[in-house]
């Protein structure tokens, strides 16, 4: 088995050897029909990029404990791999393994997921409908005037007698 030997770090924790790395970037594309002329980008969106690194480091506690602390801290960081620079990444899964062949070497898989950040903006509108902003529909009361009550007791008794419930 050949190894890709690079000196890297994951969230500031040095890693001795990256055995295997894989990345996944994908788009969520709905299967429902889209109106001709509609902006397609409104109907497709990018899912968070994921990265999987199979690594080995000399010294189990010198690597695992700091990586676990980075994962618990949940602060996004950047990581450089053989593919590209990945920003806003968090450790989503840390899977160490040991067996009789590895001894004091920590062999582990580290899965990272991108945190997709967006910014929102708030605006204020001129107040309508009693000082509240936004759409005034449904905000007021309807003036109906006087409504005459109908006597339905006679009609209800006749209906009950016809159905046999009286």
N, C-alpha and C positions, 0 to 999 in steps of 0.2 A: 504494500500500500504506500503510495507516495503522499507526501505532505506539502502543503503550501506553507512555507515558513516566512512569517511576517511578524514584526513586532508591532503590536496594536494594543489598544486599550478599549475597554467597554465601560463607559461612564467614568473614566479616570482610573480604572483598575487594569494594570498591565496584564496582557495575555501573552504567553510564550509562543504557542503554535495554534494556527487556525487550520484544522484538518479539512474542513469542508464549509462552504458558505453558499447560501441560496437566498434569493430575494424574490418577492412577489409584489408586483404592482398590478392593480386591476381596476376596471370600471364596472359600476353597476348600471346595467342597461335594461330598462323595463321591456317586457315583451308585448305590452299593449300598443295598439296602433298610435302613431303620432300624426297629427294634422299636417297636410302638405303646406309648406311655407312656415311652419313653426320652427323656432330656434331649437335645434337638436340638443344643444348643451343644457337646455332647461330640463331635459328628460334623461340625462345621463350624468352620473357623478362618480368621482374617483373614490375608491375605498382606501382605508389606511394601508400604507405600504408595510409589509412584514418582512422580517429578516431573520434567518436562522443561521447560527454559527455553531459548528461543532469544533470544540477547542480542547487544548490540553495545556496545563501549566504545572510547573514544578512547585510543589508545596501546596498541599490541600487547603490548609487554613489561611495561608497568605492570599489566596485567590477567592475561595468560596465565600468566606465571611464578608469581605468587602463587596463582592458582587451582590450578595443577598441584601446588604445594607443599601446599596444603590437602588435595588428593586423596591425595598420598603420605603425609601425616601420619595419615590414617585415624582422626581424632578426630571423633565425632558432634557436630553442631551443629544449631541451630534456624534456620529461615528463614521469613520472612513473605512471602507472595505475595498476589495479589489474591483467592485462595480462602480461605486461613486460615493459621494458624501451624503449621508442620511441625516436630516435634521429632525428635531422634536421626537426622538425615540424614547420609549420606555421599555424596560425589561418586563415582558409579559409572562415568561416562563423560564425557569432555571432548573435544569435536570442533570444533576451530577451523578456519576456512576463510578463504582470501584469494583475491581475484581482482583483475582490473584496475579494477573499479569501487569496491572498498573502500579501496584505498590503505593509510593508516596506521590505519584503523579495524579493530578485531578483531571479527569476526562469529563467533559460536560457539554451539554447543548444549551445554548442561550437563545431564546426566541425574543425578538424585539418587535414592537408594534408602534407605528407612527401615531402621534397625537395630532389629528387634523385640527388646526386652529382657525377660527373665523373671528371676524370683528363685526360687531353690530353697532348700529347707530340709532339714536333716539331723536325724534323731532317733536316739536310742539305745534299744535294747530290752533287757529282762532276758535274760541269757544262758541258753541251753538247749543241750543236746547238746554237752557238753564245753566250756562256756564261750563258745561262739559264739552270737551273736544270730540272730534270724530263725527260720525254719522248720527244725524238727529232722528232717523227713523226709529220708531218704537220707543222713543224716550218720553213722549208726552202722554197726556190722557185724552181720550175721545169725549167730546161733548155730544151726548145723545139726546139731550132734552128729557122730557118726561116720557116714560115707557109705561103703557097700560098693561097691567097683568091680565092674563086670560084665565078664565075658569075652565079647567080641564077635567074636573072631577066627574062630570057627567059623561064625557067621552071615554075616560079611563074605565068607568064601571061598565059601559056598553061593550068595550073591547074585551074586558075580562069575562063577561057573560058569554060572548061569542066563542071564546077559546075554552070555556069550561073551568076557569080559575076563580069564578066568583062564589 
